[in-house]
Amino acid sequence: MTPPIGYISTRSRAAPRGFREIVLEGLAPDGGLYLPEALPPCPAPPADPFPPAYADLALEVLRPFCDVAEPRLREWIAAAYSTFRDSRVAPVVRRGDVWILELFHGPTLAFKDIALQFLGRLFDALLAEKGETLNIVAATSGDTGSAAIHGVRGCRNIRIFVLHPRGRVSPLQERQMTSVLDPNVFNLAVDGTFDDCQRIIKTLFRDVAFKRERRLGAVNSVNWARVLAQMVYYFSAGWTVLRETGAERVRFAVPTGNFGDIFAGYLAARMGLPVERLILATNENDILARFFATGEYRAAEVVPTLSPSMDIQVASNFERYLYYRLGGDPDRVRDAMETFDREGRFFAPDAARDPLMAAGRADSEQTLATIRTFWERHGYVLDPHTAVGVAVGRRPGMGEAPLICLATAHPAKFPDAVRRATGRDLAHHEILDALWNLPTRVERMPADVARIRDYIAAHTA
Ligand SMILES: *Cc1c(COP(=O)(O)O)cnc(C)c1O
């Protein structure tokens, strides 16, 4: 037996720590993000049966990273992916000259389910081992809230409190959250904006005594287990397309916001998956596309777009990539991030010159045109996030190998964009249509920290 992989921080040379600790902790104490001290060798593509069951492949990919007995890991993986509506979990389908990797068959019809269904089970089991409980508190402008709720519903050792701005998330997204009636799920509709919700949560977390006493925590996008779960589909889709085409390498086009999804692909490539290029696609919020063009990482105002889950300016997982590109030197990473905090930008031109990466942005007009032409040519409806990836991935100069485009949401979640693009009402899903008939539970609250603190206290006693 090789010893289990230890985890280091991107910002210090502290001794490596165990998988269980760092997963529950999320962020390193020095403010850095956790990374494995070394990557295991690339798993061999399975020969027979092909394709393997997704859960088997996931076990193969995840096992070396997790210091967990195999039967338990197998059980969590099986439970996580049994909620998916397609038994292949993340199928890849060919449409014209591109392969669409469908990551939207989970309970909320978006790719975040792949990580959060796994993370929920993992957290619940690790907490049970320690005899502890956790109260997750989160604010959402729509999308991540429902994936987090569905990830932990029914977990015995976790409660979740999700604040959303009342009347300011799409009715569909609101229903996806409030129709979950499990007793460990608390939806709070706050009379205010998303910024008010975030401010309330920051204030609660700053109250260290309350946070400790009530065991408050987060399931944020920088948790290592989320990246880990996302690596699996790069292998499954990559191997499928290599086999179907006889090509030597593949390309992936990834609609990007926080850099978590594409970073999982980066690790798969570092482990030896034959990737010619990772194509990073952004909407008008293009801090990452600008970085790869200029070597300067500089924040700008967030503008609302057709692909709201990519409307971010500071990409929380980018620091992990930077660590590798700055020679694994935590001092250089810390310098860069401190400069960014102070000045809103830093330069790292060497880091940006990466032959594995290509980047571009697609604006609203290009997104709509891509949805329209893809539907006309292939009879396949793309959601606006996926369309950004397809638009950028198909541009000339982005490589030669077969192109796999990650489809990160089901189009029925964004019916308005689809209608604008095609003039038709094409985007439906029975699960979303059924939402309108389900009972809901939600607590209306003022945008008042004290009232929300009292509510949480009353429900965590
Ligand atoms: C979160 C999300 C993305 C962006 O993924 P990152 O890991 O943040 O880069 C893209 N599309 C959809 C639909 C998402 O929900």
The ligand as an SDF file (V2000), in Angstrom:
LIG
                    3D

 15 15  0  0  0  0  0  0  0  0999 V2000
  -21.0730   27.1340  -11.7100 C   0  0  0  0  0  0  0  0  0  0  0  0
  -21.4130   27.0510  -13.1630 C   0  0  0  0  0  0  0  0  0  0  0  0
  -20.4520   27.2870  -14.1770 C   0  0  0  0  0  0  0  0  0  0  0  0
  -19.0250   27.7150  -13.8660 C   0  0  0  0  0  0  0  0  0  0  0  0
  -18.2620   26.7420  -13.2480 O   0  0  0  0  0  0  0  0  0  0  0  0
  -16.9490   27.1570  -12.4160 P   0  0  0  0  0  0  0  0  0  0  0  0
  -16.4820   25.9240  -11.7670 O   0  0  0  0  0  0  0  0  0  0  0  0
  -17.4050   28.2070  -11.4260 O   0  0  0  0  0  0  0  0  0  0  0  0
  -15.9740   27.7180  -13.3930 O   0  0  0  0  0  0  0  0  0  0  0  0
  -20.8500   27.1500  -15.4930 C   0  0  0  0  0  0  0  0  0  0  0  0
  -22.1080   26.8310  -15.8240 N   0  0  0  0  0  0  0  0  0  0  0  0
  -23.0590   26.6000  -14.8910 C   0  0  0  0  0  0  0  0  0  0  0  0
  -24.4450   26.2630  -15.3310 C   0  0  0  0  0  0  0  0  0  0  0  0
  -22.7450   26.6810  -13.5390 C   0  0  0  0  0  0  0  0  0  0  0  0
  -23.7030   26.4760  -12.6160 O   0  0  0  0  0  0  0  0  0  0  0  0
  1  2  1  0
  2  3  1  0
  2 14  2  0
  3  4  1  0
  3 10  2  0
  4  5  1  0
  5  6  1  0
  6  7  2  0
  6  8  1  0
  6  9  1  0
 10 11  1  0
 11 12  2  0
 12 13  1  0
 12 14  1  0
 14 15  1  0
M  END
$$$$
